Amino acid sequence: MRQPLLPKQGPAPPPPTPGQLPGDWRTPPERPPRAVAEDDSTLRRFHLHVKEQQTRLATVEAYCEPEVYENGCISGWPRRRRLFAAYVFLLPMSVIMVFALLLQIYHAAPTEEEALGFWTSEPVWFSLMGVSLYLSLLLVQPAMPLLAYVYVVGHELTHALVALCCLGKVTDFKFTTQGGYVDTDKDNTAIALAPYFVPLWMLVWVGLLWAVNWLYPFDAYHPWFYAGTGFWWCFHIYWTMWVIPREQPDMLENGLVFSFLITLMMNIVVLLLILRMFGLVTLHGYWLDVQRCALGMYSLLCEICGLVFS
């Protein structure tokens, strides 16, 4: 049962100063100054809750999950194998994929006069509006706990969905603004790293808006589609970049370098698919640019090796 709010007792009144009469309205001698009861309104409770969440987010050293103390970092031969694969195969391939994507964006402008054609096109323009909307929300402090909670829910749901796709079972799950966990009977690299390159809420938005447009077609479908896609893509990228430096067990159990390069490459693939969905790039053209970049990197390495060994 809630106790009634009692006024706090203030300190004893100071003695009258010279020239001040007893009973003066500035210092009543009969009783201490009346304490003002604290505001117990719903708005104040919400404000205190938001401040508490902001304090927790500011003081927490890492967004962590309980498994970090159980699994720990990968070591031994598994770590060496992943490091070898990361530096020999994944690192050059990620560089090639980045340059090929930049070439595809450059090729989206057919002529020099239309060099800004990519950025002024309807899909990119409305997507950038969605990105701007999300970046504006980051300046609203009361929205941060809600955004963090939405990300944690999507993060853990992605773990669970990918585990189910891998024919695993989900036995327990939990998510709060401080982190969460999912217990499954199967664990692999795809389950561990999926939340870092699968924009779950963006996929939900695309599927929901497509279903609504299929049932009830409307003319303003495309602007909402592009703006929402940009908003949730920026949401995914922001929280992924925020959470990776905080020693996630998902990244540590597969090796930090290996996991980071896998995440980078898969996010490039997802971005490429988004641009293809917008009709701005082609998969065949991207594959040709990958081949050009690979040949260019091979020629560069041959020249460097020739200079070193000569």
C-alpha positions in Angstrom: 0.0 0.0 0.0 1.4 3.4 -0.9 2.2 5.6 2.0 1.0 9.2 2.0 3.6 11.9 1.1 4.5 13.8 4.3 6.1 17.3 4.2 9.8 17.4 5.1 10.7 19.2 8.3 13.0 22.1 7.6 15.7 23.6 9.8 15.0 25.7 12.8 14.3 29.4 11.9 17.3 31.7 12.4 17.2 34.3 15.1 15.9 37.7 14.2 18.5 40.0 12.8 19.0 43.5 14.2 16.3 45.7 13.0 13.9 42.8 12.4 10.7 42.5 14.4 9.4 39.2 15.7 6.6 37.9 13.5 8.2 39.5 10.4 6.8 37.8 7.2 10.4 37.1 6.1 11.2 34.7 8.9 8.0 33.5 10.8 9.1 32.8 14.4 6.1 30.5 15.2 6.8 27.6 12.8 9.5 26.6 10.2 9.0 27.4 6.6 6.5 25.0 5.0 8.1 22.4 2.7 6.6 22.1 -0.7 5.5 18.5 -1.5 7.2 16.9 -4.4 5.3 16.6 -7.6 4.1 13.0 -8.1 2.4 13.5 -11.4 2.7 10.9 -14.2 4.8 13.3 -16.3 7.3 13.6 -13.5 7.5 9.9 -13.0 8.1 9.4 -16.7 10.8 12.1 -16.6 12.5 10.4 -13.7 12.4 7.0 -15.5 13.9 8.5 -18.6 16.7 10.1 -16.5 17.4 6.8 -14.8 17.6 5.0 -18.2 19.9 7.7 -19.5 22.2 7.3 -16.5 22.3 3.6 -17.0 23.2 3.9 -20.6 25.9 6.5 -19.8 27.5 4.5 -17.0 27.3 1.0 -18.4 30.8 0.0 -19.7 29.5 -2.4 -22.3 26.4 -3.7 -23.9 26.9 -7.2 -22.8 25.2 -10.6 -22.5 25.7 -13.2 -19.8 27.4 -15.6 -22.3 30.5 -13.4 -22.4 31.7 -14.8 -19.2 30.9 -18.4 -20.2 32.2 -18.5 -23.7 35.0 -16.0 -23.6 37.3 -15.2 -26.5 38.2 -17.8 -29.0 41.7 -19.1 -28.7 44.0 -21.8 -30.0 43.9 -23.3 -33.5 40.3 -22.1 -34.2 41.4 -18.5 -33.6 44.5 -19.0 -35.9 42.4 -20.5 -38.6 39.9 -17.6 -38.5 42.7 -15.0 -38.4 44.3 -16.7 -41.5 41.0 -16.7 -43.4 40.3 -13.1 -42.3 43.7 -11.6 -43.4 44.2 -13.7 -46.5 40.7 -13.9 -48.0 38.1 -11.7 -46.2 40.2 -8.5 -45.9 41.1 -8.3 -49.7 37.5 -9.4 -50.6 36.0 -6.7 -48.4 38.2 -4.0 -50.0 37.2 -5.2 -53.5 33.5 -5.2 -52.5 33.7 -1.7 -51.2 35.3 -0.3 -54.3 33.0 -2.2 -56.6 30.0 -0.7 -54.7 31.4 2.8 -55.1 31.9 2.1 -58.8 28.3 1.0 -59.1 27.1 4.3 -57.5 29.4 6.2 -59.8 27.9 4.4 -62.8 24.4 5.3 -61.7 25.0 8.7 -63.2 25.0 8.1 -66.9 26.7 11.4 -68.0 28.8 14.1 -66.4 25.9 16.6 -66.7 23.8 14.1 -64.6 26.6 13.5 -62.0 24.1 14.1 -59.2 21.4 11.9 -60.8 21.9 9.2 -58.2 21.5 11.5 -55.2 18.6 13.4 -56.6 16.6 10.3 -57.7 13.4 9.7 -55.9 14.5 6.5 -54.0 17.7 8.1 -52.6 16.1 11.4 -51.9 13.3 10.0 -49.8 15.6 7.5 -48.2 17.9 10.4 -47.1 14.8 12.0 -45.6 14.2 8.9 -43.5 17.9 8.9 -42.4 17.6 12.6 -41.4 14.5 11.8 -39.4 16.3 9.1 -37.4 19.4 11.3 -36.8 17.0 14.0 -35.5 15.5 11.5 -33.1 19.0 10.9 -31.6 18.9 14.5 -30.4 15.7 13.8 -28.4 17.0 12.4 -25.1 13.7 10.8 -24.0 13.7 8.7 -27.2 17.1 7.0 -26.6 15.8 4.4 -24.0 13.0 3.5 -26.4 15.3 3.2 -29.4 17.7 1.1 -27.3 14.9 -1.2 -26.3 13.6 -1.6 -29.8 17.2 -2.5 -31.0 17.6 -5.1 -28.2 14.3 -6.7 -29.1 15.3 -6.9 -32.8 18.7 -8.2 -32.0 17.5 -11.1 -29.9 14.6 -11.9 -32.2 17.1 -12.1 -35.1 19.2 -14.6 -33.1 16.1 -16.7 -32.5 14.7 -16.6 -36.0 18.1 -17.6 -37.6 18.4 -20.4 -35.0 14.9 -21.6 -36.0 16.0 -21.4 -39.7 19.0 -23.6 -38.8 16.6 -26.2 -37.4 17.4 -25.3 -33.8 15.1 -24.8 -30.8 14.7 -21.6 -28.7 14.4 -22.6 -25.0 14.6 -19.2 -23.3 15.0 -15.5 -24.2 15.1 -12.1 -22.4 15.6 -8.5 -23.5 15.9 -5.3 -21.6 17.5 -1.9 -22.3 20.7 -3.2 -20.7 21.0 -6.2 -23.0 19.5 -9.6 -23.5 20.1 -13.3 -24.4 18.6 -16.2 -26.3 19.1 -19.8 -25.3 19.2 -22.3 -28.2 20.4 -25.8 -28.7 22.4 -24.9 -31.8 25.2 -22.4 -32.3 27.1 -21.4 -35.4 28.6 -18.3 -37.1 25.4 -17.4 -38.8 23.3 -17.4 -35.6 25.9 -15.4 -33.7 26.5 -12.7 -36.4 23.1 -12.4 -38.0 21.9 -9.4 -35.9 24.8 -7.4 -37.1 23.9 -7.6 -40.8 20.2 -8.5 -40.9 18.2 -5.3 -40.6 15.1 -7.0 -39.1 12.9 -3.9 -38.6 13.7 -2.7 -42.1 12.5 -6.1 -43.5 9.4 -5.9 -41.3 8.7 -2.4 -42.7 9.2 -3.5 -46.3 7.0 -6.5 -45.9 4.3 -4.7 -44.1 4.1 -1.8 -46.6 4.2 -4.2 -49.5 1.3 -6.2 -48.0 -0.7 -3.0 -47.4 -0.1 -1.8 -50.9 -1.0 -5.2 -52.3 -4.3 -5.2 -50.5 -5.2 -1.5 -50.8 -3.1 0.1 -53.6 -2.4 3.8 -53.0 -0.5 6.4 -55.0 1.8 7.6 -52.1 3.3 4.1 -51.7 6.8 4.8 -53.0 7.7 7.8 -50.8 6.7 6.1 -47.6 8.5 2.9 -48.8 11.8 4.7 -49.5 11.6 6.9 -46.4 10.9 4.0 -44.0 13.6 1.9 -45.6 16.2 4.7 -45.1 15.0 5.2 -41.5 15.3 1.6 -40.4 18.5 1.1 -42.4 20.1 4.0 -40.5 18.7 2.6 -37.3 20.4 -0.8 -38.0 23.7 0.8 -39.0 23.8 3.2 -36.0 23.2 0.5 -33.3 25.5 -2.0 -35.0 28.3 0.5 -35.0 27.5 1.4 -31.4 27.4 -2.1 -30.1 30.4 -3.7 -31.9 33.2 -1.8 -30.0 31.7 -3.0 -26.7 33.1 -6.5 -26.7 30.0 -8.5 -27.7 30.2 -12.2 -27.0 28.8 -12.8 -30.5 31.9 -11.2 -32.0 34.4 -12.6 -29.5 33.4 -16.2 -29.8 34.3 -16.2 -33.5 37.2 -13.8 -33.3 36.9 -10.1 -33.5 38.7 -9.5 -36.8 36.9 -12.4 -38.5 33.5 -11.4 -37.2 34.0 -7.7 -38.2 35.0 -8.5 -41.7 32.1 -11.0 -42.1 29.7 -8.3 -40.8 31.2 -5.7 -43.2 30.9 -7.9 -46.2 27.3 -8.9 -45.4 26.2 -5.3 -44.8 27.6 -4.4 -48.2 25.6 -7.3 -49.7 22.4 -6.0 -48.0 23.0 -2.5 -49.2 23.6 -3.7 -52.7 20.2 -5.6 -52.6 18.5 -2.4 -51.3 19.9 -0.4 -54.2 18.9 -3.2 -56.6 15.4 -3.1 -55.2 15.4 0.7 -55.8 16.5 0.0 -59.4 19.7 2.0 -59.1 22.3 -0.8 -59.6 22.4 -4.2 -61.3 23.8 -7.4 -59.9 25.5 -8.2 -63.2 27.2 -4.8 -63.3 28.3 -5.2 -59.7 29.9 -8.6 -60.5 31.8 -7.0 -63.5 33.0 -4.2 -61.2 34.2 -6.8 -58.6 36.2 -8.5 -61.4 37.8 -5.2 -62.4 38.7 -4.3 -58.8 40.1 -7.8 -58.2 42.3 -7.5 -61.4 43.4 -4.0 -60.3 44.3 -5.2 -56.8 46.2 -8.2 -58.3 48.2 -5.9 -60.6 49.0 -3.6 -57.7 50.2 -6.4 -55.5 52.4 -7.8 -58.4 54.0 -4.3 -58.8 54.6 -4.0 -55.1 56.1 -7.4 -54.9 58.3 -6.7 -57.9 59.6 -3.5 -56.3 60.3 -5.2 -53.0 62.1 -8.2 -54.3 64.0 -6.3 -57.0 
